[in-house]
């Protein structure tokens, strides 16, 4: 069992490249959304 198949990722295939790619896209997308939202809120960029 790999280290990625432990903790909250306790399901078969948690260490597959597809699951890792989906998780990375979700995390990076959320970070990008928060940065854009913060810039629009702080500087009123339209």
mmCIF entry with sequence, helices, sheets and N, C-alpha, C, O atoms, coordinates in Angstrom:
data_MODEL
# 
_entry.id   MODEL 
# 
_entity.id                         1 
_entity.type                       polymer 
_entity.pdbx_number_of_molecules   1 
# 
_entity_poly.entity_id                      1 
_entity_poly.type                           'polypeptide(L)' 
_entity_poly.nstd_linkage                   no 
_entity_poly.nstd_monomer                   no 
_entity_poly.pdbx_seq_one_letter_code       
;(UNK)(UNK)(UNK)(UNK)(UNK)(UNK)(UNK)(UNK)(UNK)(UNK)(UNK)(UNK)(UNK)(UNK)(UNK)(UNK)
(UNK)(UNK)(UNK)(UNK)(UNK)(UNK)(UNK)(UNK)(UNK)(UNK)(UNK)(UNK)(UNK)(UNK)(UNK)(UNK)
(UNK)(UNK)(UNK)(UNK)(UNK)(UNK)(UNK)(UNK)(UNK)(UNK)(UNK)(UNK)(UNK)(UNK)
;
_entity_poly.pdbx_seq_one_letter_code_can   XXXXXXXXXXXXXXXXXXXXXXXXXXXXXXXXXXXXXXXXXXXXXX 
_entity_poly.pdbx_strand_id                 A 
# 
loop_
_entity_poly_seq.entity_id 
_entity_poly_seq.num 
_entity_poly_seq.mon_id 
_entity_poly_seq.hetero 
1 1  UNK n 
1 2  UNK n 
1 3  UNK n 
1 4  UNK n 
1 5  UNK n 
1 6  UNK n 
1 7  UNK n 
1 8  UNK n 
1 9  UNK n 
1 10 UNK n 
1 11 UNK n 
1 12 UNK n 
1 13 UNK n 
1 14 UNK n 
1 15 UNK n 
1 16 UNK n 
1 17 UNK n 
1 18 UNK n 
1 19 UNK n 
1 20 UNK n 
1 21 UNK n 
1 22 UNK n 
1 23 UNK n 
1 24 UNK n 
1 25 UNK n 
1 26 UNK n 
1 27 UNK n 
1 28 UNK n 
1 29 UNK n 
1 30 UNK n 
1 31 UNK n 
1 32 UNK n 
1 33 UNK n 
1 34 UNK n 
1 35 UNK n 
1 36 UNK n 
1 37 UNK n 
1 38 UNK n 
1 39 UNK n 
1 40 UNK n 
1 41 UNK n 
1 42 UNK n 
1 43 UNK n 
1 44 UNK n 
1 45 UNK n 
1 46 UNK n 
# 
_struct_asym.id          A 
_struct_asym.entity_id   1 
# 
loop_
_struct_conf.conf_type_id 
_struct_conf.id 
_struct_conf.pdbx_PDB_helix_id 
_struct_conf.beg_label_comp_id 
_struct_conf.beg_label_asym_id 
_struct_conf.beg_label_seq_id 
_struct_conf.pdbx_beg_PDB_ins_code 
_struct_conf.end_label_comp_id 
_struct_conf.end_label_asym_id 
_struct_conf.end_label_seq_id 
_struct_conf.pdbx_end_PDB_ins_code 
_struct_conf.beg_auth_comp_id 
_struct_conf.beg_auth_asym_id 
_struct_conf.beg_auth_seq_id 
_struct_conf.end_auth_comp_id 
_struct_conf.end_auth_asym_id 
_struct_conf.end_auth_seq_id 
_struct_conf.pdbx_PDB_helix_class 
_struct_conf.details 
_struct_conf.pdbx_PDB_helix_length 
HELX_P HELX_P1 AA1 UNK A 3  ? UNK A 5  ? UNK A 3  UNK A 5  5 ? 3  
HELX_P HELX_P2 AA2 UNK A 17 ? UNK A 43 ? UNK A 17 UNK A 43 1 ? 27 
# 
_struct_conf_type.id          HELX_P 
_struct_conf_type.criteria    ? 
_struct_conf_type.reference   ? 
# 
loop_
_atom_site.group_PDB 
_atom_site.id 
_atom_site.type_symbol 
_atom_site.label_atom_id 
_atom_site.label_alt_id 
_atom_site.label_comp_id 
_atom_site.label_asym_id 
_atom_site.label_entity_id 
_atom_site.label_seq_id 
_atom_site.pdbx_PDB_ins_code 
_atom_site.Cartn_x 
_atom_site.Cartn_y 
_atom_site.Cartn_z 
_atom_site.occupancy 
_atom_site.B_iso_or_equiv 
_atom_site.pdbx_formal_charge 
_atom_site.auth_seq_id 
_atom_site.auth_comp_id 
_atom_site.auth_asym_id 
_atom_site.auth_atom_id 
_atom_site.pdbx_PDB_model_num 
ATOM 1   N N  . UNK A 1 1  ? 0.845   -1.179 0.000   1.00 0.00 ? 1  UNK A N  1 
ATOM 2   C CA . UNK A 1 1  ? 0.000   0.000  0.000   1.00 0.00 ? 1  UNK A CA 1 
ATOM 3   C C  . UNK A 1 1  ? 0.886   1.237  0.000   1.00 0.00 ? 1  UNK A C  1 
ATOM 4   O O  . UNK A 1 1  ? 1.830   1.333  0.784   1.00 0.00 ? 1  UNK A O  1 
ATOM 5   N N  . UNK A 1 2  ? 0.582   2.177  -0.876  1.00 0.00 ? 2  UNK A N  1 
ATOM 6   C CA . UNK A 1 2  ? 1.386   3.394  -0.922  1.00 0.00 ? 2  UNK A CA 1 
ATOM 7   C C  . UNK A 1 2  ? 0.944   4.355  0.178   1.00 0.00 ? 2  UNK A C  1 
ATOM 8   O O  . UNK A 1 2  ? -0.086  4.156  0.824   1.00 0.00 ? 2  UNK A O  1 
ATOM 9   N N  . UNK A 1 3  ? 1.733   5.385  0.373   1.00 0.00 ? 3  UNK A N  1 
ATOM 10  C CA . UNK A 1 3  ? 1.406   6.374  1.400   1.00 0.00 ? 3  UNK A CA 1 
ATOM 11  C C  . UNK A 1 3  ? 0.176   7.188  1.034   1.00 0.00 ? 3  UNK A C  1 
ATOM 12  O O  . UNK A 1 3  ? -0.470  7.753  1.916   1.00 0.00 ? 3  UNK A O  1 
ATOM 13  N N  . UNK A 1 4  ? -0.163  7.260  -0.259  1.00 0.00 ? 4  UNK A N  1 
ATOM 14  C CA . UNK A 1 4  ? -1.332  8.037  -0.665  1.00 0.00 ? 4  UNK A CA 1 
ATOM 15  C C  . UNK A 1 4  ? -2.639  7.307  -0.396  1.00 0.00 ? 4  UNK A C  1 
ATOM 16  O O  . UNK A 1 4  ? -3.706  7.913  -0.482  1.00 0.00 ? 4  UNK A O  1 
ATOM 17  N N  . UNK A 1 5  ? -2.581  6.028  -0.074  1.00 0.00 ? 5  UNK A N  1 
ATOM 18  C CA . UNK A 1 5  ? -3.779  5.238  0.169   1.00 0.00 ? 5  UNK A CA 1 
ATOM 19  C C  . UNK A 1 5  ? -4.071  5.149  1.670   1.00 0.00 ? 5  UNK A C  1 
ATOM 20  O O  . UNK A 1 5  ? -4.604  4.143  2.139   1.00 0.00 ? 5  UNK A O  1 
ATOM 21  N N  . UNK A 1 6  ? -3.731  6.175  2.410   1.00 0.00 ? 6  UNK A N  1 
ATOM 22  C CA . UNK A 1 6  ? -3.955  6.219  3.856   1.00 0.00 ? 6  UNK A CA 1 
ATOM 23  C C  . UNK A 1 6  ? -4.632  7.524  4.226   1.00 0.00 ? 6  UNK A C  1 
ATOM 24  O O  . UNK A 1 6  ? -4.846  8.380  3.367   1.00 0.00 ? 6  UNK A O  1 
ATOM 25  N N  . UNK A 1 7  ? -4.965  7.681  5.479   1.00 0.00 ? 7  UNK A N  1 
ATOM 26  C CA . UNK A 1 7  ? -5.576  8.917  5.945   1.00 0.00 ? 7  UNK A CA 1 
ATOM 27  C C  . UNK A 1 7  ? -6.983  9.073  5.409   1.00 0.00 ? 7  UNK A C  1 
ATOM 28  O O  . UNK A 1 7  ? -7.778  8.136  5.470   1.00 0.00 ? 7  UNK A O  1 
ATOM 29  N N  . UNK A 1 8  ? -7.305  10.265 4.876   1.00 0.00 ? 8  UNK A N  1 
ATOM 30  C CA . UNK A 1 8  ? -8.656  10.496 4.363   1.00 0.00 ? 8  UNK A CA 1 
ATOM 31  C C  . UNK A 1 8  ? -8.844  9.897  2.979   1.00 0.00 ? 8  UNK A C  1 
ATOM 32  O O  . UNK A 1 8  ? -9.971  9.819  2.490   1.00 0.00 ? 8  UNK A O  1 
ATOM 33  N N  . UNK A 1 9  ? -7.760  9.472  2.337   1.00 0.00 ? 9  UNK A N  1 
ATOM 34  C CA . UNK A 1 9  ? -7.846  8.876  0.999   1.00 0.00 ? 9  UNK A CA 1 
ATOM 35  C C  . UNK A 1 9  ? -7.893  7.352  1.107   1.00 0.00 ? 9  UNK A C  1 
ATOM 36  O O  . UNK A 1 9  ? -7.106  6.661  0.461   1.00 0.00 ? 9  UNK A O  1 
ATOM 37  N N  . UNK A 1 10 ? -8.814  6.826  1.921   1.00 0.00 ? 10 UNK A N  1 
ATOM 38  C CA . UNK A 1 10 ? -8.883  5.388  2.152   1.00 0.00 ? 10 UNK A CA 1 
ATOM 39  C C  . UNK A 1 10 ? -9.831  4.725  1.156   1.00 0.00 ? 10 UNK A C  1 
ATOM 40  O O  . UNK A 1 10 ? -10.900 4.250  1.541   1.00 0.00 ? 10 UNK A O  1 
ATOM 41  N N  . UNK A 1 11 ? -9.455  4.690  -0.097  1.00 0.00 ? 11 UNK A N  1 
ATOM 42  C CA . UNK A 1 11 ? -10.226 3.945  -1.079  1.00 0.00 ? 11 UNK A CA 1 
ATOM 43  C C  . UNK A 1 11 ? -9.290  3.413  -2.141  1.00 0.00 ? 11 UNK A C  1 
ATOM 44  O O  . UNK A 1 11 ? -8.201  3.945  -2.359  1.00 0.00 ? 11 UNK A O  1 
ATOM 45  N N  . UNK A 1 12 ? -9.728  2.358  -2.796  1.00 0.00 ? 12 UNK A N  1 
ATOM 46  C CA . UNK A 1 12 ? -8.887  1.763  -3.833  1.00 0.00 ? 12 UNK A CA 1 
ATOM 47  C C  . UNK A 1 12 ? -8.706  2.755  -4.975  1.00 0.00 ? 12 UNK A C  1 
ATOM 48  O O  . UNK A 1 12 ? -9.664  3.393  -5.413  1.00 0.00 ? 12 UNK A O  1 
ATOM 49  N N  . UNK A 1 13 ? -7.507  2.878  -5.440  1.00 0.00 ? 13 UNK A N  1 
ATOM 50  C CA . UNK A 1 13 ? -7.218  3.788  -6.539  1.00 0.00 ? 13 UNK A CA 1 
ATOM 51  C C  . UNK A 1 13 ? -6.918  5.204  -6.087  1.00 0.00 ? 13 UNK A C  1 
ATOM 52  O O  . UNK A 1 13 ? -6.829  6.104  -6.922  1.00 0.00 ? 13 UNK A O  1 
ATOM 53  N N  . UNK A 1 14 ? -6.760  5.428  -4.797  1.00 0.00 ? 14 UNK A N  1 
ATOM 54  C CA . UNK A 1 14 ? -6.463  6.782  -4.308  1.00 0.00 ? 14 UNK A CA 1 
ATOM 55  C C  . UNK A 1 14 ? -5.099  7.249  -4.786  1.00 0.00 ? 14 UNK A C  1 
ATOM 56  O O  . UNK A 1 14 ? -4.847  8.452  -4.862  1.00 0.00 ? 14 UNK A O  1 
ATOM 57  N N  . UNK A 1 15 ? -4.218  6.313  -5.107  1.00 0.00 ? 15 UNK A N  1 
ATOM 58  C CA . UNK A 1 15 ? -2.890  6.681  -5.577  1.00 0.00 ? 15 UNK A CA 1 
ATOM 59  C C  . UNK A 1 15 ? -2.762  6.585  -7.095  1.00 0.00 ? 15 UNK A C  1 
ATOM 60  O O  . UNK A 1 15 ? -1.655  6.595  -7.633  1.00 0.00 ? 15 UNK A O  1 
ATOM 61  N N  . UNK A 1 16 ? -3.906  6.492  -7.785  1.00 0.00 ? 16 UNK A N  1 
ATOM 62  C CA . UNK A 1 16 ? -3.849  6.423  -9.241  1.00 0.00 ? 16 UNK A CA 1 
ATOM 63  C C  . UNK A 1 16 ? -3.591  7.816  -9.813  1.00 0.00 ? 16 UNK A C  1 
ATOM 64  O O  . UNK A 1 16 ? -3.968  8.816  -9.202  1.00 0.00 ? 16 UNK A O  1 
ATOM 65  N N  . UNK A 1 17 ? -2.963  7.886  -10.962 1.00 0.00 ? 17 UNK A N  1 
ATOM 66  C CA . UNK A 1 17 ? -2.676  9.197  -11.565 1.00 0.00 ? 17 UNK A CA 1 
ATOM 67  C C  . UNK A 1 17 ? -3.929  10.027 -11.841 1.00 0.00 ? 17 UNK A C  1 
ATOM 68  O O  . UNK A 1 17 ? -3.887  11.255 -11.763 1.00 0.00 ? 17 UNK A O  1 
ATOM 69  N N  . UNK A 1 18 ? -5.052  9.361  -12.165 1.00 0.00 ? 18 UNK A N  1 
ATOM 70  C CA . UNK A 1 18 ? -6.288  10.091 -12.448 1.00 0.00 ? 18 UNK A CA 1 
ATOM 71  C C  . UNK A 1 18 ? -6.799  10.771 -11.177 1.00 0.00 ? 18 UNK A C  1 
ATOM 72  O O  . UNK A 1 18 ? -7.179  11.941 -11.216 1.00 0.00 ? 18 UNK A O  1 
ATOM 73  N N  . UNK A 1 19 ? -6.813  10.057 -10.058 1.00 0.00 ? 19 UNK A N  1 
ATOM 74  C CA . UNK A 1 19 ? -7.283  10.636 -8.799  1.00 0.00 ? 19 UNK A CA 1 
ATOM 75  C C  . UNK A 1 19 ? -6.377  11.770 -8.346  1.00 0.00 ? 19 UNK A C  1 
ATOM 76  O O  . UNK A 1 19 ? -6.854  12.782 -7.834  1.00 0.00 ? 19 UNK A O  1 
ATOM 77  N N  . UNK A 1 20 ? -5.089  11.604 -8.532  1.00 0.00 ? 20 UNK A N  1 
ATOM 78  C CA . UNK A 1 20 ? -4.144  12.656 -8.150  1.00 0.00 ? 20 UNK A CA 1 
ATOM 79  C C  . UNK A 1 20 ? -4.337  13.879 -9.045  1.00 0.00 ? 20 UNK A C  1 
ATOM 80  O O  . UNK A 1 20 ? -4.287  15.007 -8.554  1.00 0.00 ? 20 UNK A O  1 
ATOM 81  N N  . UNK A 1 21 ? -4.554  13.685 -10.330 1.00 0.00 ? 21 UNK A N  1 
ATOM 82  C CA . UNK A 1 21 ? -4.761  14.809 -11.244 1.00 0.00 ? 21 UNK A CA 1 
ATOM 83  C C  . UNK A 1 21 ? -6.046  15.560 -10.911 1.00 0.00 ? 21 UNK A C  1 
ATOM 84  O O  . UNK A 1 21 ? -6.060  16.791 -10.912 1.00 0.00 ? 21 UNK A O  1 
ATOM 85  N N  . UNK A 1 22 ? -7.121  14.832 -10.628 1.00 0.00 ? 22 UNK A N  1 
ATOM 86  C CA . UNK A 1 22 ? -8.385  15.486 -10.280 1.00 0.00 ? 22 UNK A CA 1 
ATOM 87  C C  . UNK A 1 22 ? -8.233  16.283 -8.996  1.00 0.00 ? 22 UNK A C  1 
ATOM 88  O O  . UNK A 1 22 ? -8.710  17.415 -8.911  1.00 0.00 ? 22 UNK A O  1 
ATOM 89  N N  . UNK A 1 23 ? -7.575  15.710 -7.996  1.00 0.00 ? 23 UNK A N  1 
ATOM 90  C CA . UNK A 1 23 ? -7.353  16.424 -6.737  1.00 0.00 ? 23 UNK A CA 1 
ATOM 91  C C  . UNK A 1 23 ? -6.513  17.679 -6.959  1.00 0.00 ? 23 UNK A C  1 
ATOM 92  O O  . UNK A 1 23 ? -6.805  18.733 -6.395  1.00 0.00 ? 23 UNK A O  1 
ATOM 93  N N  . UNK A 1 24 ? -5.478  17.564 -7.775  1.00 0.00 ? 24 UNK A N  1 
ATOM 94  C CA . UNK A 1 24 ? -4.605  18.719 -8.034  1.00 0.00 ? 24 UNK A CA 1 
ATOM 95  C C  . UNK A 1 24 ? -5.369  19.823 -8.751  1.00 0.00 ? 24 UNK A C  1 
ATOM 96  O O  . UNK A 1 24 ? -5.203  20.998 -8.426  1.00 0.00 ? 24 UNK A O  1 
ATOM 97  N N  . UNK A 1 25 ? -6.203  19.463 -9.719  1.00 0.00 ? 25 UNK A N  1 
ATOM 98  C CA . UNK A 1 25 ? -6.984  20.464 -10.445 1.00 0.00 ? 25 UNK A CA 1 
ATOM 99  C C  . UNK A 1 25 ? -7.959  21.163 -9.502  1.00 0.00 ? 25 UNK A C  1 
ATOM 100 O O  . UNK A 1 25 ? -8.122  22.381 -9.569  1.00 0.00 ? 25 UNK A O  1 
ATOM 101 N N  . UNK A 1 26 ? -8.603  20.402 -8.630  1.00 0.00 ? 26 UNK A N  1 
ATOM 102 C CA . UNK A 1 26 ? -9.547  21.001 -7.683  1.00 0.00 ? 26 UNK A CA 1 
ATOM 103 C C  . UNK A 1 26 ? -8.846  21.957 -6.721  1.00 0.00 ? 26 UNK A C  1 
ATOM 104 O O  . UNK A 1 26 ? -9.326  23.064 -6.478  1.00 0.00 ? 26 UNK A O  1 
ATOM 105 N N  . UNK A 1 27 ? -7.721  21.530 -6.182  1.00 0.00 ? 27 UNK A N  1 
ATOM 106 C CA . UNK A 1 27 ? -6.998  22.370 -5.219  1.00 0.00 ? 27 UNK A CA 1 
ATOM 107 C C  . UNK A 1 27 ? -6.459  23.626 -5.896  1.00 0.00 ? 27 UNK A C  1 
ATOM 108 O O  . UNK A 1 27 ? -6.629  24.730 -5.377  1.00 0.00 ? 27 UNK A O  1 
ATOM 109 N N  . UNK A 1 28 ? -5.810  23.470 -7.048  1.00 0.00 ? 28 UNK A N  1 
ATOM 110 C CA . UNK A 1 28 ? -5.247  24.627 -7.741  1.00 0.00 ? 28 UNK A CA 1 
ATOM 111 C C  . UNK A 1 28 ? -6.339  25.557 -8.263  1.00 0.00 ? 28 UNK A C  1 
ATOM 112 O O  . UNK A 1 28 ? -6.159  26.775 -8.281  1.00 0.00 ? 28 UNK A O  1 
ATOM 113 N N  . UNK A 1 29 ? -7.461  24.995 -8.682  1.00 0.00 ? 29 UNK A N  1 
ATOM 114 C CA . UNK A 1 29 ? -8.580  25.823 -9.121  1.00 0.00 ? 29 UNK A CA 1 
ATOM 115 C C  . UNK A 1 29 ? -9.157  26.640 -7.981  1.00 0.00 ? 29 UNK A C  1 
ATOM 116 O O  . UNK A 1 29 ? -9.494  27.811 -8.157  1.00 0.00 ? 29 UNK A O  1 
ATOM 117 N N  . UNK A 1 30 ? -9.272  26.025 -6.812  1.00 0.00 ? 30 UNK A N  1 
ATOM 118 C CA . UNK A 1 30 ? -9.780  26.747 -5.645  1.00 0.00 ? 30 UNK A CA 1 
ATOM 119 C C  . UNK A 1 30 ? -8.826  27.861 -5.236  1.00 0.00 ? 30 UNK A C  1 
ATOM 120 O O  . UNK A 1 30 ? -9.267  28.953 -4.877  1.00 0.00 ? 30 UNK A O  1 
ATOM 121 N N  . UNK A 1 31 ? -7.535  27.599 -5.287  1.00 0.00 ? 31 UNK A N  1 
ATOM 122 C CA . UNK A 1 31 ? -6.547  28.630 -4.945  1.00 0.00 ? 31 UNK A CA 1 
ATOM 123 C C  . UNK A 1 31 ? -6.621  29.779 -5.950  1.00 0.00 ? 31 UNK A C  1 
ATOM 124 O O  . UNK A 1 31 ? -6.600  30.947 -5.560  1.00 0.00 ? 31 UNK A O  1 
ATOM 125 N N  . UNK A 1 32 ? -6.706  29.456 -7.233  1.00 0.00 ? 32 UNK A N  1 
ATOM 126 C CA . UNK A 1 32 ? -6.796  30.500 -8.256  1.00 0.00 ? 32 UNK A CA 1 
ATOM 127 C C  . UNK A 1 32 ? -8.069  31.324 -8.085  1.00 0.00 ? 32 UNK A C  1 
ATOM 128 O O  . UNK A 1 32 ? -8.038  32.547 -8.219  1.00 0.00 ? 32 UNK A O  1 
ATOM 129 N N  . UNK A 1 33 ? -9.184  30.663 -7.791  1.00 0.00 ? 33 UNK A N  1 
ATOM 130 C CA . UNK A 1 33 ? -10.441 31.379 -7.562  1.00 0.00 ? 33 UNK A CA 1 
ATOM 131 C C  . UNK A 1 33 ? -10.318 32.339 -6.389  1.00 0.00 ? 33 UNK A C  1 
ATOM 132 O O  . UNK A 1 33 ? -10.769 33.482 -6.472  1.00 0.00 ? 33 UNK A O  1 
ATOM 133 N N  . UNK A 1 34 ? -9.715  31.886 -5.303  1.00 0.00 ? 34 UNK A N  1 
ATOM 134 C CA . UNK A 1 34 ? -9.562  32.739 -4.127  1.00 0.00 ? 34 UNK A CA 1 
ATOM 135 C C  . UNK A 1 34 ? -8.653  33.933 -4.410  1.00 0.00 ? 34 UNK A C  1 
ATOM 136 O O  . UNK A 1 34 ? -8.917  35.035 -3.928  1.00 0.00 ? 34 UNK A O  1 
ATOM 137 N N  . UNK A 1 35 ? -7.590  33.729 -5.183  1.00 0.00 ? 35 UNK A N  1 
ATOM 138 C CA . UNK A 1 35 ? -6.697  34.840 -5.525  1.00 0.00 ? 35 UNK A CA 1 
ATOM 139 C C  . UNK A 1 35 ? -7.433  35.863 -6.381  1.00 0.00 ? 35 UNK A C  1 
ATOM 140 O O  . UNK A 1 35 ? -7.335  37.062 -6.121  1.00 0.00 ? 35 UNK A O  1 
ATOM 141 N N  . UNK A 1 36 ? -8.169  35.414 -7.397  1.00 0.00 ? 36 UNK A N  1 
ATOM 142 C CA . UNK A 1 36 ? -8.911  36.324 -8.268  1.00 0.00 ? 36 UNK A CA 1 
ATOM 143 C C  . UNK A 1 36 ? -9.974  37.063 -7.465  1.00 0.00 ? 36 UNK A C  1 
ATOM 144 O O  . UNK A 1 36 ? -10.129 38.275 -7.616  1.00 0.00 ? 36 UNK A O  1 
ATOM 145 N N  . UNK A 1 37 ? -10.701 36.353 -6.620  1.00 0.00 ? 37 UNK A N  1 
ATOM 146 C CA . UNK A 1 37 ? -11.726 36.982 -5.791  1.00 0.00 ? 37 UNK A CA 1 
ATOM 147 C C  . UNK A 1 37 ? -11.118 38.027 -4.857  1.00 0.00 ? 37 UNK A C  1 
ATOM 148 O O  . UNK A 1 37 ? -11.675 39.112 -4.692  1.00 0.00 ? 37 UNK A O  1 
ATOM 149 N N  . UNK A 1 38 ? -9.980  37.704 -4.247  1.00 0.00 ? 38 UNK A N  1 
ATOM 150 C CA . UNK A 1 38 ? -9.332  38.642 -3.330  1.00 0.00 ? 38 UNK A CA 1 
ATOM 151 C C  . UNK A 1 38 ? -8.864  39.895 -4.069  1.00 0.00 ? 38 UNK A C  1 
ATOM 152 O O  . UNK A 1 38 ? -9.013  41.004 -3.556  1.00 0.00 ? 38 UNK A O  1 
ATOM 153 N N  . UNK A 1 39 ? -8.302  39.733 -5.263  1.00 0.00 ? 39 UNK A N  1 
ATOM 154 C CA . UNK A 1 39 ? -7.852  40.890 -6.038  1.00 0.00 ? 39 UNK A CA 1 
ATOM 155 C C  . UNK A 1 39 ? -9.024  41.760 -6.477  1.00 0.00 ? 39 UNK A C  1 
ATOM 156 O O  . UNK A 1 39 ? -8.936  42.987 -6.431  1.00 0.00 ? 39 UNK A O  1 
ATOM 157 N N  . UNK A 1 40 ? -10.122 41.135 -6.902  1.00 0.00 ? 40 UNK A N  1 
ATOM 158 C CA . UNK A 1 40 ? -11.291 41.907 -7.308  1.00 0.00 ? 40 UNK A CA 1 
ATOM 159 C C  . UNK A 1 40 ? -11.898 42.638 -6.121  1.00 0.00 ? 40 UNK A C  1 
ATOM 160 O O  . UNK A 1 40 ? -12.348 43.776 -6.263  1.00 0.00 ? 40 UNK A O  1 
ATOM 161 N N  . UNK A 1 41 ? -11.919 42.012 -4.968  1.00 0.00 ? 41 UNK A N  1 
ATOM 162 C CA . UNK A 1 41 ? -12.483 42.637 -3.781  1.00 0.00 ? 41 UNK A CA 1 
ATOM 163 C C  . UNK A 1 41 ? -11.595 43.783 -3.285  1.00 0.00 ? 41 UNK A C  1 
ATOM 164 O O  . UNK A 1 41 ? -12.095 44.842 -2.905  1.00 0.00 ? 41 UNK A O  1 
ATOM 165 N N  . UNK A 1 42 ? -10.297 43.569 -3.292  1.00 0.00 ? 42 UNK A N  1 
ATOM 166 C CA . UNK A 1 42 ? -9.375  44.570 -2.742  1.00 0.00 ? 42 UNK A CA 1 
ATOM 167 C C  . UNK A 1 42 ? -9.215  45.767 -3.668  1.00 0.00 ? 42 UNK A C  1 
ATOM 168 O O  . UNK A 1 42 ? -9.112  46.897 -3.191  1.00 0.00 ? 42 UNK A O  1 
ATOM 169 N N  . UNK A 1 43 ? -9.191  45.547 -4.981  1.00 0.00 ? 43 UNK A N  1 
ATOM 170 C CA . UNK A 1 43 ? -8.846  46.613 -5.899  1.00 0.00 ? 43 UNK A CA 1 
ATOM 171 C C  . UNK A 1 43 ? -9.980  47.018 -6.842  1.00 0.00 ? 43 UNK A C  1 
ATOM 172 O O  . UNK A 1 43 ? -9.797  47.884 -7.697  1.00 0.00 ? 43 UNK A O  1 
ATOM 173 N N  . UNK A 1 44 ? -11.122 46.409 -6.692  1.00 0.00 ? 44 UNK A N  1 
ATOM 174 C CA . UNK A 1 44 ? -12.294 46.710 -7.522  1.00 0.00 ? 44 UNK A CA 1 
ATOM 175 C C  . UNK A 1 44 ? -11.980 46.644 -9.016  1.00 0.00 ? 44 UNK A C  1 
ATOM 176 O O  . UNK A 1 44 ? -12.351 47.531 -9.784  1.00 0.00 ? 44 UNK A O  1 
ATOM 177 N N  . UNK A 1 45 ? -11.292 45.583 -9.405  1.00 0.00 ? 45 UNK A N  1 
ATOM 178 C CA . UNK A 1 45 ? -10.971 45.358 -10.819 1.00 0.00 ? 45 UNK A CA 1 
ATOM 179 C C  . UNK A 1 45 ? -12.200 44.781 -11.485 1.00 0.00 ? 45 UNK A C  1 
ATOM 180 O O  . UNK A 1 45 ? -12.770 43.803 -11.003 1.00 0.00 ? 45 UNK A O  1 
ATOM 181 N N  . UNK A 1 46 ? -12.619 45.386 -12.605 1.00 0.00 ? 46 UNK A N  1 
ATOM 182 C CA . UNK A 1 46 ? -13.833 44.882 -13.247 1.00 0.00 ? 46 UNK A CA 1 
ATOM 183 C C  . UNK A 1 46 ? -13.508 43.998 -14.423 1.00 0.00 ? 46 UNK A C  1 
ATOM 184 O O  . UNK A 1 46 ? -14.415 43.487 -15.080 1.00 0.00 ? 46 UNK A O  1 
# 
